[in-house]
Amino acid sequence: MKILEIQTSNFTLIKTNRGIDGGIKMSTRKIINLFLLLFVMVACTCQAPEPVDDGPDDVVNDPVVDDDDSTVDFDDDDSTVDSDDDDSAVDSEDPSPITWSDCGGMVGDHPCDFTFEDQHGNDWNLYDNYGKVIVLDFSTMWCHWCKVAAGTVQTHMDTYGSHDFVWVTVLVDDVTGGSVEVLEAEAWADTYGITSAPVLAADRSIIDLTAEDGFPVSSWPTMVIVDREMNISQGILGWSEEQMVEWIEDELDL
């Protein structure tokens, strides 16, 4: 076997012919193996990458409904106002029992509404007393029989007041024939011991002799009884306590 000796400066490489052939063959095999390794690596590199995130699925599962904006959308002040505003409170109120527009001063009519100040300086309104039996006592401060009737008012209130009954003294004239002031109504109540019934400081604007828009008061006192449905049920010109008691008890079913 021929030996080739190659001298280098650093080392001596000794190869045989067979060794060279074997080396060539070995180098070829390594190249092939390297090529296969590279192919496998390239093939692995070409596979689909693992998904880093879930894409749209993550968006669906993201708790967006818990952020501040969504809280405002569902629980903001506007939605609270819409569900609990003043209109719903108004809708829940009972309808007014006053359903008519016409009024008059005759028996069977709805009396015309009015408002005057009482002896305490408070407004007293007729229609606000719907549901009560009401005596309207139209009097003047200069009338003798008006004073006689005034002396019985508190007795009737003590007797019938617990039955939703009220006696209302409507003072139309003062002692000179003029309009009545609150202080004069207070003095009238004090004089005749009226403590639980209104005494109104009124004037002649409430009178209408045609009975179309007011009360046809033509003598003193004039007594009018209004029932619980705000209808005029009885009326009398002058004073009769016996007649008044009968009518009152009839209206109260006593």
C-alpha positions as CSV (number, residue, x, y, z in Angstrom):
1,M,0.0,0.0,0.0
2,K,1.4,3.4,-1.0
3,I,1.7,5.9,1.7
4,L,1.4,9.6,0.9
5,E,3.0,11.9,3.4
6,I,2.2,15.5,3.4
7,Q,4.3,17.7,5.6
8,T,2.9,20.8,6.9
9,S,4.3,23.3,9.2
10,N,2.1,22.3,12.1
11,F,1.3,18.6,11.6
12,T,1.8,15.6,9.3
13,L,-1.2,14.3,7.5
14,I,-0.8,10.7,6.5
15,K,-3.4,9.2,4.2
16,T,-3.5,6.0,2.2
17,N,-5.1,5.5,-1.2
18,R,-7.7,3.5,0.6
19,G,-8.1,6.1,3.2
20,I,-8.6,8.8,0.6
21,D,-11.2,6.7,-1.1
22,G,-12.8,6.0,2.2
23,G,-12.6,9.7,3.1
24,I,-14.2,10.7,-0.1
25,K,-16.9,8.2,0.4
26,M,-17.3,9.4,4.0
27,S,-17.5,13.0,2.9
28,T,-20.2,12.2,0.4
29,R,-22.2,10.4,3.1
30,K,-21.9,13.4,5.4
31,I,-23.0,15.7,2.7
32,I,-26.1,13.6,2.1
33,N,-26.8,13.4,5.8
34,L,-26.4,17.1,6.1
35,F,-28.7,17.7,3.2
36,L,-31.3,15.4,4.8
37,L,-30.9,17.3,8.1
38,L,-31.4,20.6,6.3
39,F,-34.5,19.3,4.5
40,V,-36.0,18.1,7.7
41,M,-35.3,21.5,9.4
42,V,-36.8,23.3,6.4
43,A,-39.9,21.0,6.5
44,C,-40.4,21.7,10.2
45,T,-40.0,25.4,9.6
46,C,-42.8,25.3,7.0
47,Q,-45.3,23.9,9.3
48,A,-48.2,26.2,10.5
49,P,-47.1,28.1,13.5
50,E,-48.9,27.6,16.8
51,P,-51.5,30.4,17.3
52,V,-50.3,33.0,19.6
53,D,-53.8,34.1,20.6
54,D,-57.4,33.2,20.0
55,G,-58.1,36.1,17.7
56,P,-61.8,36.9,17.6
57,D,-62.6,34.3,20.3
58,D,-60.6,36.4,22.8
59,V,-62.6,39.5,21.9
60,V,-65.9,37.6,22.5
61,N,-64.7,36.4,25.9
62,D,-63.2,39.8,26.8
63,P,-65.3,41.1,29.7
64,V,-66.1,44.4,27.9
65,V,-69.5,44.6,29.5
66,D,-67.9,45.3,32.8
67,D,-66.0,48.4,31.8
68,D,-67.1,51.9,32.8
69,D,-68.8,52.7,29.6
70,S,-71.1,49.7,29.7
71,T,-72.0,50.5,33.3
72,V,-73.1,54.0,32.2
73,D,-75.1,52.5,29.3
74,F,-77.1,50.2,31.6
75,D,-77.2,52.1,34.9
76,D,-76.7,55.8,34.1
77,D,-78.8,58.6,35.5
78,D,-80.9,58.9,32.3
79,S,-82.2,55.4,32.5
80,T,-83.1,56.0,36.1
81,V,-85.0,59.2,35.2
82,D,-86.8,57.4,32.4
83,S,-88.1,54.7,34.6
84,D,-88.8,56.8,37.7
85,D,-89.5,60.3,36.4
86,D,-92.2,62.7,37.5
87,D,-94.6,61.7,34.7
88,S,-94.9,58.1,36.2
89,A,-95.6,59.7,39.6
90,V,-98.3,61.9,38.0
91,D,-99.8,58.8,36.2
92,S,-100.1,57.0,39.5
93,E,-102.2,59.8,41.2
94,D,-105.9,59.3,41.5
95,P,-108.0,61.2,38.9
96,S,-109.8,64.4,40.1
97,P,-113.4,63.8,41.1
98,I,-114.3,67.1,39.5
99,T,-115.3,66.1,36.0
100,W,-117.8,68.8,35.1
101,S,-117.4,72.2,33.6
102,D,-120.9,73.7,34.1
103,C,-122.2,75.0,37.5
104,G,-125.2,76.8,38.9
105,G,-127.0,77.8,42.0
106,M,-130.2,75.8,41.8
107,V,-131.0,72.5,43.5
108,G,-129.5,69.7,41.5
109,D,-126.7,71.8,40.1
110,H,-123.0,71.5,40.8
111,P,-122.3,74.7,42.8
112,C,-119.8,77.1,41.3
113,D,-116.4,76.8,42.9
114,F,-115.0,79.6,45.0
115,T,-112.1,80.4,47.2
116,F,-111.9,82.9,50.1
117,E,-109.7,83.4,53.1
118,D,-110.9,82.0,56.4
119,Q,-110.6,83.6,59.9
120,H,-107.0,82.2,60.1
121,G,-105.9,83.8,56.8
122,N,-105.9,80.5,55.0
123,D,-107.5,79.9,51.6
124,W,-110.6,77.8,51.8
125,N,-111.8,76.2,48.5
126,L,-115.2,74.6,48.0
127,Y,-114.2,71.9,45.6
128,D,-111.3,70.8,47.9
129,N,-114.0,69.6,50.2
130,Y,-115.5,67.1,47.7
131,G,-116.9,64.1,49.6
132,K,-118.2,66.0,52.6
133,V,-121.7,67.2,53.4
134,I,-121.4,70.9,53.4
135,V,-123.7,73.7,54.8
136,L,-123.0,77.0,53.0
137,D,-124.3,79.7,55.4
138,F,-124.5,83.0,53.5
139,S,-124.7,85.7,56.1
140,T,-123.9,89.4,56.7
141,M,-122.4,91.0,59.9
142,W,-125.4,93.4,60.2
143,C,-128.2,90.7,59.9
144,H,-130.0,89.7,63.2
145,W,-131.0,86.2,62.1
146,C,-127.5,85.6,60.8
147,K,-126.2,86.2,64.3
148,V,-128.8,83.8,65.7
149,A,-127.7,81.1,63.3
150,A,-124.0,81.8,64.1
151,G,-124.7,80.9,67.7
152,T,-125.6,77.3,66.7
153,V,-122.7,76.6,64.3
154,Q,-120.3,75.1,66.8
155,T,-123.0,72.9,68.4
156,H,-123.7,71.4,65.0
157,M,-120.0,70.9,64.3
158,D,-119.6,69.1,67.6
159,T,-122.6,66.9,66.8
160,Y,-121.9,66.0,63.1
161,G,-118.3,66.9,62.4
162,S,-117.1,63.3,62.8
163,H,-119.3,62.3,59.9
164,D,-117.3,64.3,57.3
165,F,-119.6,67.3,57.8
166,V,-118.6,71.0,57.7
167,W,-120.6,74.2,58.3
168,V,-119.1,77.1,56.3
169,T,-120.1,80.6,57.2
170,V,-119.7,82.9,54.1
171,L,-119.7,86.5,55.4
172,V,-120.7,88.6,52.4
173,D,-121.0,92.0,54.0
174,D,-119.4,93.7,57.0
175,V,-121.4,95.9,59.3
176,T,-121.3,98.8,56.8
177,G,-122.3,96.6,53.8
178,G,-118.7,96.4,52.4
179,S,-116.4,93.5,51.8
180,V,-115.3,91.5,54.8
181,E,-111.7,91.5,56.0
182,V,-109.9,88.5,57.6
183,L,-109.8,90.3,61.0
184,E,-113.6,90.8,60.9
185,A,-114.1,87.1,60.1
186,E,-111.9,86.3,63.0
187,A,-113.9,88.6,65.3
188,W,-117.1,86.9,64.1
189,A,-115.7,83.4,65.0
190,D,-114.6,84.6,68.4
191,T,-117.9,86.3,69.2
192,Y,-120.0,83.2,68.4
193,G,-117.5,80.6,69.7
194,I,-116.8,79.0,66.3
195,T,-113.6,77.0,66.8
196,S,-113.7,74.1,64.3
197,A,-115.6,75.5,61.3
198,P,-114.4,78.0,58.7
199,V,-115.7,81.6,58.7
200,L,-114.9,83.1,55.3
201,A,-114.1,86.8,54.5
202,A,-116.2,87.0,51.3
203,D,-117.9,89.6,49.2
204,R,-120.9,90.0,46.9
205,S,-119.1,88.5,43.8
206,I,-120.4,85.1,44.9
207,I,-124.1,86.2,44.4
208,D,-125.9,85.7,41.1
209,L,-129.7,86.2,41.2
210,T,-130.1,84.3,37.9
211,A,-128.3,81.2,39.5
212,E,-126.3,80.7,36.3
213,D,-122.9,81.5,37.7
214,G,-123.4,81.8,41.4
215,F,-125.8,81.6,44.3
216,P,-129.2,83.3,44.1
217,V,-129.0,84.9,47.6
218,S,-131.9,87.4,48.0
219,S,-132.4,87.3,51.8
220,W,-130.3,86.8,54.9
221,P,-129.3,84.3,55.9
222,T,-129.5,81.9,53.0
223,M,-128.7,78.3,53.7
224,V,-127.5,75.8,51.0
225,I,-126.7,72.1,51.6
226,V,-124.2,70.4,49.2
227,D,-124.0,66.6,49.2
228,R,-121.0,64.4,49.0
229,E,-121.0,64.3,45.2
230,M,-120.9,68.1,45.2
231,N,-124.5,68.7,44.2
232,I,-126.9,71.2,45.7
233,S,-129.5,69.1,47.5
234,Q,-131.4,71.7,49.5
235,G,-131.7,75.5,50.0
236,I,-133.7,77.8,52.2
237,L,-134.1,81.6,52.3
238,G,-134.1,82.6,56.0
239,W,-133.4,80.6,59.1
240,S,-135.0,77.5,60.5
241,E,-132.8,75.4,62.7
242,E,-135.3,72.6,62.9
243,Q,-135.4,72.3,59.1
244,M,-131.6,72.5,58.8
245,V,-131.1,69.6,61.4
246,E,-133.6,67.5,59.4
247,W,-131.8,68.0,56.1
248,I,-128.3,67.5,57.6
249,E,-129.2,64.2,59.2
250,D,-130.9,63.1,56.0
251,E,-127.7,63.7,54.1
252,L,-125.6,61.9,56.7
253,D,-128.0,59.0,56.9
254,L,-128.5,59.4,60.6
